[in-house]
Amino acid sequence: MNWRCLLLLISTAVVGLSVVQADSSNETDTGVENPYFSGCLHQTVTGKKYGAKKRVCNSNDPDWALGKYCQLPDPQLDYLEIRLNTGNWDSFVAETWILQIILSEILGVPTTVDSGAPMERRSLYELDDVIDQDATVVRDHTAESANQPNCDCRFATENGVQCGHYMGEVWNDDLALTQSLIHEKKLESPQSMGMLGKESWMVTKFTTEMDPTLGTYHGFVGEKNRRKLAETFLRPTTWQQYCEEESPNNCSTPDKTAQRPPHNATEHSRMFFPGEYQGYFRNTTLNDCDTYPTNCTGHAANYPCGWTSRMEASIYHLEMGLDCNNPNGQPMPYAYQQLVDMWEAANATKSNLLMMWWTPTQEYSQFLGHDAEMQRITLKPATQACIREQPIDECSPNLTERVGGADGACDNAARPLQKILSGCLYDAIHAPSIPLALQSPAYETLRRFQITDTQMDEIFRIWQSSSSPRKAVCEWASTNLDYLQSNIPLSYPRVTMEEPHSKFGYALTGIGVLTALLVLWASFQVHQNRSKPSIRFAQTSFLWLILSGSFLVAVGAVLTGLPVTDAGCTSQIWFIHLGYTLALVPMCIKVAAINTLSNAASKMRRVKIPRSQLFGAVAVISALCGVYLLVWSVLDPPQREGQYSLLSETNTDTDLVEHVVGVAFYCSGNSNVWQYVAVGWNAVLLLCASVLAFQNRNTLQAFNESRTLAILIYSNFVFVVLRCITYLLSGHLNGTTLDHMRSMIYSLDTAATVIIYFVPKFWRKTTERDLLHLSSDANSVGSGISRISGLGRNISGLEGTTIATVASTKLHSHNSRAASSPWTPSQANQDHEEPHEVSHESNGEDTGEERMSVTLLLCPSCKQNWKRDD
């Protein structure tokens, strides 16, 4: 029973896993019917030059396509996603696809398409191999990008707003609207895109061969031509109309015109459907000149309502026997697809057709050389007066508004097709915050892009023989790579490559290590010579604090010279600034303590300075520094930032010439204020130490260190200024270079501290002559002082809870007056108060001579205040 359960569990798990795998496969592959979804050149070009690269992904790609069907954009280049506005006619779509190939597949710029409506599928990289042509774009969509943050149309998508950066093949140049948007800096001035656009009346070639008079407008004008036009140009019929009004059995039985009835609303309005409905032109009552000799008309197919056309104006003012409206006299709302179907139906049924059309188009190129070739009808030449007299509203129910004045009856002038760029695109790409090496090539590419009529005609000729429009455009692009490259700006495409850590950086790391070793050597020497007076006078505990801070700074210098990481950047500020605090604060406190002793000695007072007070101050200030560093690390931690530069070398991994952008990393935060505050804090400490050292300038050098401290403070101040200069140079010099400069400054500053302050203490030897110098003033005042027996008890200085005597002297007198006549400070007698304790330790009693010796040591200028009481 147990085995059966186990087998059942195993089989269930296997089946479940297979189902999950099947579902995952369906999730990733279902719906990808477009063979060029991963890129046009990737599918059509072989070799390393283009075939090895997939297109770059964009915001419209599903998550499962990332990496499999497209490559992720280079996060370091971080190009702005470009959105191309495209219309619903073939030439516009083909131009858009060519731009997508250049931008997404060669330059690595994410590119999407705005088709005028959210669900319109018109991108080269749609999942389905379809082209929706129901909606189109207007220049307001291109101007909308100026309203989006950073000119980024992805924000517009989130809000359901149509947006774009580029609109090509602009025909209807509404000067007033365009100039208004240009003035508002939402659009740039239109530029030529290389093609000439021409709107004309087109007639089937076999029609003009049958009646050459229909090749010019003269064959259409007047009552004499009414019957001819009515009998020549019959009314086209939709599939639904044919089945309901012409078919004897509602298309239930196939005939030569329709094989079946239409299945849906889309098929109902079709004028031609390959293999199912070949189209039908019928003679209606509107064509019946026998019944309506003065009102019969031939049919003329006009543009969809909303497109600019002068057809109805010419028909009306030149009194042609044609009609481009519905039976109610209103504009005939033909859709674009219906116009395309009409010509296919005319070719299939050899029916005469007169239609408003334009070039360049795929349909025009498709029928070149056929008997149904589109032949232009020569109309009245276009003049400036005719152009100015354009109809007010060609969709208006009012005839007068639709046809305008009589001067408006003329041909449409050929015009250079233009392109319009968003007014914010240049500023978004060339923003000061974007390094020159990382600027996107999109703006220059869109400005450069041009295509000629002959190139477009060649695309359309491939189009008509290809299985899909996408295949036609991709085939043309793969055989015209030189043309694609001609639209690319100099020094593009670009790839990023991390530069190896410089040898100079490793050298600075070595200097930092040597500096750290120098600090450790100084620490060893302090420990070895801890009994020397020069070390004891300097206070051993404070020396350890200064050495600890110096060691932290040296470690920070090592980290600054190493390859950059996020953790290393944050660690640097802790080691550097906490180290400087530990090195400078004890120095200030020590000088302040000496200053306190000196002042007390001048007033003949004894003072107690507890150790907890001295070291507590160091701990509190260091803790405040730590809190500041913690806040800094949380709110704006220094991070690994890239410094980018365009190198002269090119990428040799592929045959495609790619220019290399070198990436060198350095530490940076969002604001330099944190650094300025930290360096300013160091400057404040140095200033305080300078003032206190100046106040102690008269204290004996054997006990005081004012001269050494002055040199040390001056040295530290110079390095603080140098550090400030490096922060002021941010944005002007390479960030990596500035990091190297700071590493050098930290190392030199620490080395200077050791050399100036510590090394002399190790080399100096305290002799009997030094001690003699310490007490010379006392010996000269007291008679009967026979000799100085040497160094007495330890000079504890600031190490204990009290200040010990600096020198313990044994005074030997040749007469009894030495013991009975003590020295008395005049100031103490004047104040009539007991002097405060200066922690005077001796082997004997606290004699006046000994007190004088300590006082003179701390305050040589007090000598004049001493008198002998005879």
C-alpha positions in Angstrom: 0.0 0.0 0.0 2.9 2.4 0.9 4.6 1.7 -2.5 1.4 2.4 -4.4 1.0 5.7 -2.5 4.6 6.6 -3.3 4.2 5.8 -7.0 1.0 7.8 -7.1 2.8 10.8 -5.5 5.7 10.6 -8.0 3.4 10.3 -11.0 1.4 13.3 -9.8 4.5 15.4 -9.3 5.8 14.5 -12.8 2.4 15.4 -14.4 2.2 18.6 -12.4 5.8 19.6 -13.5 5.0 18.9 -17.1 1.9 21.0 -16.9 3.8 23.9 -15.3 6.5 23.6 -18.0 3.8 23.6 -20.7 2.1 26.6 -19.1 5.4 28.4 -18.9 6.2 27.7 -22.5 2.8 28.9 -23.6 3.3 32.1 -21.5 6.5 32.8 -23.3 5.7 31.8 -26.8 1.9 32.1 -27.3 1.0 35.1 -29.4 4.4 35.7 -31.0 3.4 35.5 -34.6 5.6 38.2 -35.8 8.9 36.7 -37.1 10.7 40.0 -36.6 9.7 40.5 -33.0 13.3 40.0 -31.8 14.7 42.3 -34.5 14.7 42.7 -38.2 18.5 42.6 -38.8 18.8 39.8 -36.3 16.5 37.7 -38.5 17.7 38.7 -42.0 21.4 39.4 -41.7 24.0 36.7 -40.9 27.4 37.2 -39.3 28.7 39.1 -36.2 28.0 42.5 -37.6 24.3 42.6 -37.1 22.9 39.1 -36.9 24.3 38.5 -33.4 22.5 41.4 -31.9 18.8 41.4 -30.9 16.9 44.6 -30.7 16.9 46.5 -27.4 13.8 46.1 -25.2 11.3 48.8 -24.7 8.5 49.6 -22.2 5.9 47.8 -24.3 7.6 44.4 -24.2 6.2 41.8 -21.8 8.4 40.6 -19.0 8.9 37.2 -20.5 10.4 38.7 -23.7 13.3 40.4 -21.8 16.5 38.6 -22.6 14.9 36.0 -24.9 13.5 38.1 -27.7 15.3 41.4 -26.9 18.3 42.6 -25.0 18.0 44.8 -22.0 19.1 48.4 -22.6 22.6 49.3 -21.3 21.9 50.6 -17.8 25.0 52.8 -17.9 24.0 54.5 -21.2 20.4 54.7 -20.0 19.1 56.3 -23.2 15.7 58.1 -23.1 13.0 55.9 -24.7 11.9 57.5 -28.0 8.3 57.3 -29.1 7.6 57.7 -32.9 4.2 59.0 -33.9 3.0 57.2 -37.0 0.1 57.7 -39.3 -2.2 55.0 -40.8 -0.8 54.9 -44.3 1.9 52.7 -45.7 4.7 55.1 -46.5 4.4 56.6 -43.0 4.5 53.1 -41.4 7.5 52.1 -43.5 9.5 55.2 -42.5 8.7 54.5 -38.9 9.9 50.9 -39.1 13.2 52.0 -40.7 13.7 54.4 -37.8 12.9 51.6 -35.3 15.6 49.5 -37.0 18.2 52.2 -36.8 17.4 53.2 -33.2 16.6 49.9 -31.6 18.8 47.5 -33.4 21.9 49.5 -34.3 22.1 52.3 -31.8 20.5 50.6 -28.8 17.9 53.2 -28.2 14.6 51.9 -26.8 11.9 52.9 -29.3 8.1 52.6 -29.3 5.3 53.7 -31.6 2.3 55.9 -30.9 -0.5 55.1 -33.5 -3.1 57.6 -32.3 -5.1 55.2 -30.1 -4.1 52.8 -27.3 -5.0 49.6 -29.0 -3.6 50.4 -32.5 -0.9 47.9 -33.4 1.5 49.5 -35.8 5.0 48.9 -34.4 7.5 46.8 -36.2 7.9 44.7 -33.0 4.2 43.8 -32.4 3.5 40.3 -31.3 1.2 39.8 -34.2 2.1 40.4 -37.8 -0.7 42.9 -38.3 -1.1 46.6 -39.0 -4.1 48.4 -37.6 -5.1 51.4 -39.7 -8.2 52.7 -37.9 -6.7 55.7 -36.1 -3.9 58.1 -37.0 -1.8 60.7 -35.2 -1.8 64.5 -35.1 0.9 66.9 -34.2 -0.7 67.6 -30.8 0.5 64.1 -29.9 4.1 65.1 -30.6 3.7 68.3 -28.7 2.3 66.4 -25.7 5.8 65.1 -24.8 6.7 68.7 -23.7 4.1 68.3 -21.0 5.7 65.2 -19.5 8.4 65.1 -16.9 11.8 64.9 -18.5 10.1 64.6 -21.9 9.4 61.0 -21.1 6.3 59.6 -22.9 6.2 56.6 -20.6 4.5 58.9 -18.0 1.8 59.8 -20.7 1.2 56.1 -21.2 0.4 55.6 -17.6 -2.2 58.4 -17.8 -3.7 57.1 -21.1 -2.4 60.1 -23.1 -1.1 59.9 -26.7 2.5 61.2 -26.8 5.5 61.2 -29.1 8.9 62.7 -29.9 8.8 62.5 -33.7 6.2 62.8 -36.4 7.3 62.1 -40.0 5.6 62.7 -43.3 3.7 65.8 -42.3 1.3 66.8 -45.2 -1.3 69.1 -43.8 0.9 72.0 -42.6 -1.5 74.0 -40.5 0.8 77.0 -40.2 -1.2 78.7 -37.5 -1.3 75.6 -35.2 2.3 74.7 -36.0 3.6 78.2 -35.3 1.7 78.4 -32.1 3.2 75.1 -30.8 6.7 76.3 -31.9 6.2 79.5 -30.0 5.3 77.5 -26.9 8.5 75.5 -27.4 6.4 72.3 -27.7 7.5 71.6 -31.3 10.6 72.4 -33.3 10.3 74.0 -36.8 9.4 71.4 -39.5 12.3 70.0 -41.5 12.4 68.2 -44.9 12.5 64.5 -44.8 13.6 64.0 -48.5 10.4 63.1 -50.3 7.9 65.0 -52.4 4.2 64.4 -51.7 1.7 64.8 -54.5 -2.1 64.5 -54.3 -3.9 63.9 -57.6 -7.0 62.6 -59.2 -6.1 59.1 -60.3 -7.8 57.1 -63.0 -7.2 53.5 -64.1 -4.9 53.3 -67.1 -7.2 51.1 -69.2 -9.8 53.9 -68.9 -7.5 56.5 -70.4 -6.5 54.1 -73.1 -10.1 53.6 -74.0 -10.9 57.4 -73.8 -7.7 59.6 -73.9 -9.9 62.7 -73.2 -10.2 61.5 -69.6 -6.5 62.1 -69.1 -7.2 65.8 -68.5 -9.8 67.9 -66.8 -11.1 69.1 -70.2 -12.7 65.7 -70.8 -14.7 66.1 -67.6 -16.0 69.7 -67.9 -19.5 70.7 -69.0 -22.8 69.1 -69.8 -21.4 67.5 -73.0 -19.4 65.1 -70.9 -22.1 64.3 -68.3 -23.4 61.1 -69.9 -19.9 59.8 -70.6 -18.9 60.2 -67.0 -22.1 58.7 -65.7 -21.7 55.7 -67.9 -18.0 55.3 -67.3 -17.7 55.6 -63.6 -20.1 53.3 -61.8 -20.7 53.1 -58.1 -18.6 50.7 -56.0 -20.5 48.3 -53.8 -19.6 46.9 -50.4 -19.7 43.2 -49.7 -22.8 43.5 -47.6 -24.6 45.6 -50.2 -23.8 43.1 -52.9 -25.1 40.2 -50.9 -28.3 42.0 -49.8 -29.1 44.0 -53.0 -27.4 42.3 -55.9 -27.0 38.6 -55.2 -30.1 36.5 -55.9 -29.5 34.3 -52.9 -27.7 36.6 -50.5 -24.3 35.1 -51.3 -25.4 31.7 -49.9 -24.2 30.2 -53.1 -20.8 31.2 -54.5 -20.7 33.2 -57.7 -18.0 34.9 -59.6 -18.2 38.0 -57.4 -18.6 36.6 -53.9 -17.8 33.2 -52.5 -19.7 33.7 -49.3 -21.5 36.4 -47.3 -19.4 38.6 -44.9 -18.9 37.2 -41.4 -18.5 40.3 -39.3 -18.9 44.1 -39.3 -15.4 44.6 -40.7 -16.1 42.4 -43.7 -19.5 44.1 -44.2 -17.8 47.4 -45.3 -15.1 45.8 -47.5 -15.0 46.7 -51.2 -12.6 43.8 -52.0 -11.5 40.7 -50.0 -8.9 38.5 -51.6 -10.3 35.2 -52.7 -13.7 35.8 -51.2 -15.1 39.0 -52.7 -13.7 40.6 -55.9 -15.7 43.7 -55.8 -18.6 45.0 -57.8 -19.4 48.3 -59.6 -23.1 48.9 -60.3 -25.2 51.2 -62.4 -27.5 53.0 -59.9 -30.2 55.5 -60.5 -27.5 58.2 -59.9 -25.9 57.0 -63.1 -29.2 56.9 -65.1 -29.0 59.7 -67.6 -32.1 58.5 -69.4 -34.2 59.1 -66.4 -32.2 62.1 -65.0 -30.5 63.7 -68.0 -29.4 66.8 -66.1 -28.6 65.2 -62.7 -26.9 61.9 -63.6 -23.4 61.7 -62.4 -20.4 59.4 -62.5 -18.8 58.3 -59.3 -15.6 59.9 -57.9 -14.1 58.4 -54.7 -12.8 61.1 -52.4 -10.6 61.0 -49.3 -12.1 60.1 -45.9 -13.8 62.9 -44.2 -11.1 65.0 -42.4 -8.4 64.6 -45.0 -7.7 67.7 -47.0 -8.9 67.5 -50.7 -10.0 69.9 -53.4 -11.9 67.3 -55.4 -15.4 68.5 -54.6 -14.4 72.1 -55.1 -13.1 71.3 -58.7 -16.2 69.2 -59.5 -18.5 72.0 -58.4 -16.8 75.0 -59.9 -15.8 73.4 -63.2 -19.3 71.9 -63.5 -18.3 68.3 -64.0 -20.8 65.5 -64.1 -19.3 63.8 -61.1 -20.4 63.2 -57.6 -18.2 62.3 -54.6 -21.0 62.4 -52.0 -23.6 59.9 -50.8 -27.2 59.9 -52.2 -28.2 62.4 -49.6 -25.7 64.9 -50.9 -23.4 64.6 -47.9 -19.7 63.8 -47.9 -19.2 60.1 -48.5 -17.3 58.8 -45.5 -15.0 56.3 -47.2 -12.4 54.7 -45.0 -8.8 54.3 -46.0 -9.2 50.6 -46.4 -12.2 51.0 -48.6 -10.2 53.3 -51.0 -7.5 50.6 -51.2 -10.2 47.9 -51.8 -11.8 50.0 -54.6 -8.6 50.0 -56.7 -8.1 46.2 -56.1 -11.8 45.7 -57.2 -11.3 47.9 -60.3 -8.3 45.8 -61.3 -10.0 42.5 -60.6 -13.2 43.5 -62.5 -11.6 45.8 -65.0 -14.0 48.5 -64.0 -13.3 52.2 -64.5 -12.4 54.1 -61.4 -11.7 57.7 -60.6 -10.2 58.3 -57.1 -8.4 60.9 -55.1 -5.0 59.5 -54.2 -1.5 60.5 -53.4 2.2 59.5 -53.8 4.3 58.0 -52.5 2.1 55.0 -51.6 2.4 51.3 -51.9 -0.7 51.1 -54.0 0.7 53.5 -56.6 4.0 51.5 -56.8 2.1 48.2 -56.8 0.2 48.9 -60.0 3.1 50.5 -61.9 3.3 48.7 -65.3 -0.1 47.1 -65.0 -3.2 48.0 -67.1 -4.8 49.2 -63.9 -1.8 51.6 -63.3 -2.8 54.8 -61.5 -2.8 57.6 -64.1 -2.7 61.2 -63.0 -5.4 63.5 -64.5 -4.1 66.9 -65.5 -6.1 69.5 -63.6 -5.9 73.3 -63.6 -2.5 74.3 -62.5 -2.1 75.2 -58.8 -1.6 78.9 -58.1 -1.0 80.8 -54.9 -4.5 82.3 -55.3 -5.9 78.8 -55.5 -4.0 77.6 -52.5 -5.3 80.5 -50.4 -8.9 79.8 -51.5 -9.0 76.4 -49.9 -12.4 75.1 -48.6 -13.3 76.0 -45.0 -14.5 72.6 -43.9 -14.7 69.7 -46.4 -16.8 67.7 -44.0 -19.4 70.4 -43.4 -23.1 69.7 -44.3 -23.0 73.2 -45.9 -22.0 73.0 -49.6 -20.6 76.5 -49.7 -18.2 75.7 -46.8 -17.1 72.5 -48.5 -16.3 74.0 -51.9 -15.1 77.5 -51.1 -14.6 80.1 -53.8 -14.2 79.5 -57.5 -10.5 80.2 -57.4 -10.1 77.1 -55.3 -10.7 74.8 -58.3 -7.2 73.7 -59.2 -4.7 70.9 -58.8 -2.9 70.1 -55.6 0.7 71.5 -55.6 3.5 69.1 -54.9 5.1 69.7 -51.5 8.2 68.6 -49.7 7.1 66.2 -46.9 8.3 67.3 -43.6 9.1 65.9 -40.1 8.5 67.5 -36.8 10.4 66.9 -33.6 9.3 67.5 -30.0 10.4 70.8 -28.6 11.7 69.2 -25.4 13.7 66.3 -26.9 17.0 68.2 -27.4 17.0 69.6 -23.9 16.1 66.2 -22.4 19.0 64.5 -24.3 21.6 67.2 -23.8 20.8 68.0 -20.2 23.8 69.2 -18.2 23.4 66.3 -15.8 24.0 63.8 -18.7 27.8 63.3 -19.5 28.7 64.0 -23.1 29.7 60.3 -23.5 26.3 59.2 -22.4 24.2 61.5 -24.6 21.7 59.6 -26.7 22.1 59.7 -30.5 18.3 59.8 -31.0 17.9 63.5 -31.6 20.7 63.7 -34.2 19.5 60.6 -35.9 15.9 61.9 -36.2 17.3 65.2 -37.6 19.5 63.3 -40.1 16.9 60.9 -41.3 15.8 61.3 -44.8 14.4 59.0 -47.5 13.8 59.7 -51.2 10.8 58.9 -53.4 12.9 56.3 -55.3 13.9 54.5 -52.1 10.3 54.4 -51.0 9.2 53.1 -54.4 11.7 50.3 -54.1 10.4 49.4 -50.7 6.8 49.3 -52.1 7.9 47.1 -55.0 9.3 44.5 -52.6 6.2 45.0 -50.5 3.8 43.8 -53.2 5.7 40.6 -53.7 6.3 39.8 -50.0 4.2 37.8 -47.7 3.9 40.7 -45.2 4.9 44.4 -45.1 7.3 43.8 -42.2 9.2 41.3 -44.3 9.4 43.8 -47.2 10.8 46.5 -45.0 13.3 44.1 -43.3 14.5 42.8 -46.7 15.0 46.3 -48.0 16.9 47.3 -44.8 19.1 44.3 -44.9 20.2 45.1 -48.4 20.7 48.9 -47.7 22.8 48.8 -44.6 25.0 51.6 -45.9 22.0 53.8 -46.1 21.0 52.9 -42.5 24.6 53.8 -41.4 24.4 57.1 -43.1 21.7 58.3 -40.7 23.9 57.5 -37.6 25.8 60.4 -36.0 29.6 60.3 -35.7 31.0 58.2 -32.8 27.9 56.0 -32.6 26.9 53.3 -31.8 28.5 53.2 -28.4 29.2 50.4 -25.9 30.3 50.9 -22.3 33.4 49.2 -21.0 34.7 49.4 -17.4 38.2 50.8 -17.3 40.7 48.7 -15.3 41.8 50.2 -12.0 44.7 52.6 -12.7 48.3 51.9 -11.7 48.3 55.3 -10.0 45.3 54.1 -7.8 47.3 51.1 -6.7 50.3 53.3 -6.0 48.1 55.5 -3.8 46.9 52.4 -2.0 50.5 51.4 -1.4 51.3 54.9 -0.1 48.2 54.6 2.2 49.5 51.2 3.5 53.0 52.7 4.2 51.3 55.6 6.0 49.4 53.1 8.2 52.6 51.2 8.9 54.2 54.5 9.8 51.4 55.1 12.4 51.9 51.6 13.7 55.6 52.2 14.1 54.9 55.4 16.0 52.6 53.5 18.2 55.3 51.0 18.9 57.8 53.7 19.7 55.4 55.4 22.1 54.9 52.1 23.9 58.7 51.4 24.0 59.5 54.9 25.2 56.6 55.4 27.5 58.9 56.2 30.5 60.8 58.9 28.7 60.0 62.4 30.0 59.3 63.7 26.4 56.6 61.1 26.1 55.3 61.5 29.7 55.2 65.3 29.3 53.1 64.8 26.1 50.6 62.6 28.0 50.7 59.0 26.8 46.9 58.5 26.8 46.4 61.5 24.5 49.2 60.2 22.2 47.3 57.0 21.8 44.1 58.8 20.9 45.9 60.9 18.2 47.6 57.8 16.8 44.3 55.9 16.7 42.7 58.8 14.7 45.7 58.9 12.4 45.5 55.2 11.8 41.8 55.5 10.9 42.7 58.3 8.4 45.4 56.1 6.9 42.9 53.2 6.5 40.5 55.7 4.8 43.3 56.7 2.4 43.9 53.0 1.5 40.1 52.6 0.9 40.0 55.7 -1.3 42.8 54.3 -3.5 41.2 50.9 -3.9 38.6 49.9 -6.6 35.3 51.6 -5.7 32.4 49.7 -4.1 29.3 51.0 -2.4 30.5 49.6 0.9 33.9 51.1 0.5 32.4 54.5 -0.2 30.4 54.5 3.0 33.3 53.1 5.0 35.6 55.9 3.7 33.6 58.7 5.4 33.6 56.8 8.7 37.3 56.2 8.7 38.3 59.6 7.5 36.0 61.9 9.5 36.0 59.8 12.7 39.8 59.5 12.4 40.3 63.3 12.0 38.0 63.9 15.0 40.0 61.5 17.2 43.3 63.1 16.0 42.3 66.7 16.4 39.9 66.8 19.5 42.6 65.4 22.0 45.0 68.0 20.7 42.5 70.8 21.4 41.7 69.4 24.9 45.4 68.9 25.7 46.3 72.5 24.8 43.2 73.8 26.7 44.3 71.9 29.8 47.8 73.3 29.6 46.3 76.7 29.2 44.2 76.1 32.3 47.2 75.1 34.3 49.2 78.1 33.1 46.5 80.5 34.1 46.1 78.9 37.5 49.8 79.0 38.1 49.9 82.7 37.3 47.4 83.2 40.1 49.1 80.8 42.5 46.1 78.5 42.5 46.0 74.8 42.8 43.6 73.1 40.2 42.3 69.6 39.8 41.5 68.3 36.3 40.0 64.8 36.6 40.8 62.3 33.9 37.1 61.6 33.4 36.6 65.2 32.4 39.3 65.1 29.8 38.5 61.8 28.3 34.8 62.4 28.6 35.1 65.4 26.4 36.8 63.4 23.7 34.2 60.7 24.0 31.2 63.1 23.8 32.6 65.0 20.7 33.5 61.7 19.0 30.0 60.4 19.7 28.5 63.5 18.1 30.6 63.0 15.1 29.4 59.4 14.9 25.8 60.5 15.1 26.4 62.9 12.2 28.1 60.2 10.1 25.2 57.8 10.9 22.6 60.4 9.7 24.8 61.0 6.6 25.0 57.3 5.9 21.2 56.9 6.1 20.0 59.9 4.3 22.6 60.4 1.6 25.2 57.6 1.6 28.0 57.9 -0.8 27.5 55.5 -3.7 29.6 54.1 -6.5 29.1 56.5 -9.4 30.5 56.1 -12.9 32.6 58.7 -14.7 32.2 58.3 -18.5 34.6 59.3 -21.3 34.6 58.5 -25.0 37.8 56.5 -25.7 39.6 56.4 -29.0 39.4 52.7 -29.2 36.6 50.7 -30.8 35.0 47.4 -29.9 36.5 44.5 -31.8 34.2 41.7 -30.6 32.0 42.2 -33.6 32.5 43.5 -37.1 30.2 46.4 -36.3 32.2 49.5 -35.5 31.2 50.4 -31.9 32.8 53.2 -30.1 33.8 52.5 -26.5 32.7 54.6 -23.6 35.1 54.1 -20.8 33.6 53.8 -17.3 35.7 54.8 -14.2 34.0 54.7 -10.8 34.3 57.1 -7.9 32.4 57.8 -4.7 29.7 60.4 -4.8 26.5 61.4 -3.0 23.5 63.6 -4.0 25.0 66.6 -2.2 28.5 67.9 -1.3 27.0 69.7 1.7 27.8 66.7 3.9 31.5 66.9 2.9 31.7 70.6 3.4 30.2 70.3 6.9 32.7 67.6 7.8 35.7 69.5 6.5 34.4 72.7 8.2 34.3 70.8 11.5 37.9 69.9 11.1 38.7 73.5 10.3 36.9 74.7 13.5 39.0 72.2 15.6 42.2 73.5 14.1 41.2 77.1 14.7 40.4 76.4 18.3 43.8 74.6 18.7 45.6 77.5 17.0 44.1 80.1 19.4 44.9 78.0 22.5 48.4 77.2 21.3 49.0 81.0 20.8 47.9 81.7 24.3 50.4 79.2 25.7 53.3 80.6 23.8 55.1 81.8 27.0 55.0 78.4 28.8 58.4 76.6 29.0 59.0 74.5 25.9 60.1 71.5 27.9 56.6 71.1 29.3 54.5 73.0 26.7 54.4 72.0 23.0 53.1 75.2 21.5 55.8 75.5 18.9 55.4 71.9 17.7 51.6 72.1 17.9 51.7 75.4 15.9 53.7 73.6 13.1 51.3 70.6 13.3 48.2 72.8 13.2 49.6 74.8 10.2 50.3 71.5 8.4 46.8 70.2 9.1 45.2 73.5 8.0 47.0 73.3 4.7 45.7 69.9 4.0 42.2 70.9 5.0 42.3 73.7 2.5 43.5 71.2 -0.1 40.6 68.9 0.7 38.2 71.8 0.3 39.7 72.6 -3.1 39.0 69.0 -4.3 35.3 69.4 -3.4 35.1 72.8 -5.1 36.5 71.1 -8.2 33.7 68.6 -8.3 32.1 68.8 -11.7 35.2 70.2 -13.3 37.6 67.3 -12.9 37.2 63.6 -13.3 35.7 62.1 -10.1 38.3 59.3 -10.1 41.1 61.9 -10.3 39.6 63.8 -7.3 39.4 60.5 -5.3 43.1 59.9 -6.1 43.9 63.5 -5.0 42.1 63.0 -1.7 43.8 59.7 -1.0 47.1 61.4 -1.5 46.1 64.3 0.8 44.9 61.9 3.6 48.2 59.9 3.4 50.4 63.0 3.4 48.5 64.6 6.2 48.8 61.6 8.4 52.5 61.1 7.6 53.1 64.8 8.4 51.4 64.4 11.8 53.7 61.5 12.7 56.8 63.2 11.5 56.1 66.6 13.0 54.7 65.6 16.3 55.9 62.1 17.2 59.3 61.6 15.6 61.1 64.4 17.6 59.8 62.9 20.8 61.5 59.6 20.0 64.8 61.1 19.0 65.1 63.6 21.8 67.0 62.6 24.9 66.1 64.1 28.3 69.4 65.0 30.1 70.3 66.4 33.4 70.8 69.7 31.6 67.1 69.7 30.6 66.1 69.2 34.2 68.5 71.9 35.2 66.8 74.2 32.7 63.4 73.4 34.1 64.3 74.5 37.6 66.9 77.2 36.9 64.6 80.0 37.7 63.8 78.5 41.1 67.4 77.9 41.9 68.3 81.5 41.1 65.7 82.9 43.5 66.3 80.7 46.6 69.7 81.1 48.3 71.0 78.1 50.0 69.8 75.8 47.2 72.9 73.7 46.9 72.0 71.3 44.0 69.3 69.5 42.1 69.5 65.9 42.9 67.8 64.8 39.7 64.4 63.9 38.6 61.9 63.2 41.4 58.7 61.4 41.1 56.9 60.7 37.9 55.5 63.5 35.9 52.0 62.4 35.6 50.9 65.5 33.8 47.3 65.1 32.7 47.3 61.3 33.1 46.0 61.1 36.7 43.0 62.5 38.4 45.3 65.4 39.4 48.3 67.1 37.9 51.6 65.9 39.4 54.6 68.0 40.0 56.8 68.4 37.0 60.0 68.2 39.0 60.6 67.2 42.6 63.6 69.0 44.0 65.5 68.4 47.2 66.6 71.7 48.4 69.8 71.7 50.7 70.5 74.9 52.6 73.9 76.0 54.1 72.0 77.8 56.9 68.8 77.5 58.9 67.0 80.3 57.1 66.1 78.0 54.2 63.7 76.1 56.3 62.3 78.9 58.4 61.9 81.5 55.7 59.7 80.1 52.9 59.1 81.9 49.7 55.7 83.5 49.5 53.8 84.7 46.4 52.9 88.3 46.7 49.7 87.7 44.8 48.6 85.1 47.2 49.2 87.5 50.1 47.2 90.1 48.3 44.3 87.8 47.6 44.2 86.4 51.3 43.1 83.0 50.1 44.5 79.5 50.2 46.0 78.5 46.8 44.1 75.7 44.9 45.9 72.4 44.7 48.0 71.8 41.5 48.5 68.2 42.6 52.0 68.7 43.8 53.7 65.5 44.9 57.1 65.4 46.6 59.1 63.3 49.0 59.0 65.9 51.6 56.8 68.8 52.7 55.2 71.3 50.4 57.9 73.9 50.8 57.7 77.4 49.2 60.8 76.7 47.1 59.2 73.6 45.5 55.9 75.4 44.9 57.8 78.2 43.3 59.6 75.8 41.1 56.3 74.3 39.7 54.8 77.8 39.3 57.8 79.1 37.4 57.6 76.0 35.2 54.0 76.7 34.2 54.3 80.5 34.3 57.9 81.9 33.8 56.5 85.4 33.7 55.3 85.0 37.3 58.9 85.3 38.6 58.6 89.0 39.2 55.7 88.3 41.6 57.8 86.4 44.0 59.5 88.0 47.0 61.5 86.8 49.9 60.2 87.5 53.3 63.3 88.3 55.4 
